[in-house]
Every structure is written in structure tokens, then in C-alpha cells.
Amino acid sequence: MKPDLPIDRVVRPLRCGRQAEAAEALAELTTRITTALEEGTMVPTPHLGLILDEILAAQTRGDWLWLADLLEYELRREVKGEG
């Protein structure tokens, strides 16, 4: 069973410039990813690690559109097992 991650709840506000709303949703997403990894419903892979590192780097730089792209395309594909 794949984890249910609220990726769109982060992506939409990021693309609309609502960083405060996106930050709250990103915190929830991070918690769900951590829980899924701990429970074994999400398998840690080297590619997932690279994606998470890049997500952190984009957030640190304040590169909100790249962060949205990473979440919407890369993370979603990895979670669905297509990565």
C-alpha cells in the first residue's frame, strides 16, 4: 500500500506565492513521509534520498517553483514507484 501524501496541498500554494500556507502543508507532508518510512509503507531508496536532499536545498534557497516541480513530478513519481 502506497502512502497517501498531500503533495498537491503544498504545490498549489507554492505556485501561487502563498509560502506560509505551503510551509504548513510541507510540514504535514514531511511528517507523513517520515511516518511512511518508519512504518515501511514507503521504501527508502537512493533516488528518494536525492530527491529529499534537493527539496531541502530548494527550500533553503527560497526557490519555490523548483520546490513545487520537485514535489509534483519527482517525489510523486518516486512514491508511485515509477522513479
Secondary structure as UniProt FT lines:
FT   HELIX           7..15
FT   TURN            16..17
FT   HELIX           19..39
FT   HELIX           46..61
FT   HELIX           64..69
FT   HELIX           70..75
FT   HELIX           76..79
FT   TURN            80..81
//
